Amino acid sequence: MHDCLQVTEIVDLIFKQVYYDSPPGRSANKTLLALATTCHDFEELALNIMWHTQSNLVRLIKVLPSHCWQEEPKTGFDRIFTMTRKPLENEITRLVFYAQRIRTIKYLWGRASTVVLMAHD
């Protein structure tokens, strides 16, 4: 690996540029996921950017195995998740692994306003 890619601040800037310059949709996360799985040294930075801002907690719930929860309806904004069993300790550990990376939750409230919850480091 080139020496400049071992400088965390440089890699962080590159990954953020990739994320923010990607077209809308899932392409930014797909690219960051590819970077995270390409090199172990990239994993933490890529995951932190991917999970930093969420619009809801659906992705976090879906980290748990699918037989732990039920979703009704399967699409749309007003989904209800019901836990079908208590998650195992290793499943909770995995959920926390991703949850600790979330710093902002932007939730669309009605048509005109957005509620923003932010974590302080």
N, C-alpha and C positions, 0 to 999 in steps of 0.2 A: 504494500500500500504506500502511496506517495506520502511524504512527511506532512504536507499541508492537511491531509485528511485525518491526521492524528490530533489535530488541534480542534477541540470540542466547539469552540466559538465559530470557527469557519464552517464546520459541518452543520452546525445548527443554522447558520445563515443560509447555507445552500438548501437545506431541507425546507426551511420556511419559504424560501423563494419558489421551490418546486411546488409546495402546497398552495401558496397564494396565487401563483401564475397558472395553475391548472384550470381547465374549463370546469364549469359548474357540474356537480354530480359526484360520482364516486371515484373519478379518475385520480384525484389527488391522493386519496387514501390508498388506492391500489398501487400507486407509484411509491408512496412511503412504505407500504407493506413489503413491496419488492425490495426496497433498500434495506429495510429491517431484517429481512431474511437472507440478504446477500452477504452481510458481514455482521458478526456478533457485536462489533464495536459501534455499529450504526443503530442497533436495536433500541436502546433507551431513548435516544434523541427522536427517532422516527415515531415511536409509540407515544412519547410525550406530546408531540405536535398533533398526531392523529386524534388523541383523546382530550386535548386541551379544552376545546369548546364543543359542547353538545347542545342540541336543541330539545332533547328530552332524555329520559333514562332507558329507552327501549334497547339501544345497543348494549348497555350495561346489563340489563336483565337477560338479554340473549347470550351473554357470556356463560351463563349457567346452562347445563345440559337441557335440551328441549323437553325432556320428560319431567323436569322440575316445575314447569310453568305451562299455563294454557293461555292463549291469546284470543280474545273475541272483540270485535271482528279482526280478521287477519291483516287488514289494511285500513288506512284512513287515520284521522286525527284523534278520534275518541275511542282508543283501544283500552280494554281492561285486561290486565294480567292477573291471573290467579295462580298462586303457588299450589302445585299438586302434591308436592312432598317437601320435606325439610331438606335443604341442601347439605351435602356432606362437608366435612371440614376442609378437604382439599378443594372443593368447589367454591367455598367461601373465600379461601385463600386466593384462588384465581380471580374472583370478582374484585377483591380488594386490590390485587395487583394492577387492575385497570382503573378502578374507581379513584385511586390515589393520584392519578394523572389528570383527572378532570379539574379544571380551574374555573370554568365559566359554564353556566347553563343559561342559554337564551331560549326563553319560552314565549312563543307568540300567544298573546292574550287578546282575543277578539281580533278585529280587523286592523286596528290602528296602533296598538301598543305592544311593547315587548317587555317582559320581565327578565331582568338579568341578575343572576346570582353569581357571585364571584368569591373564590376562596383566596385567602391571604396566605402567602408563603411565609 
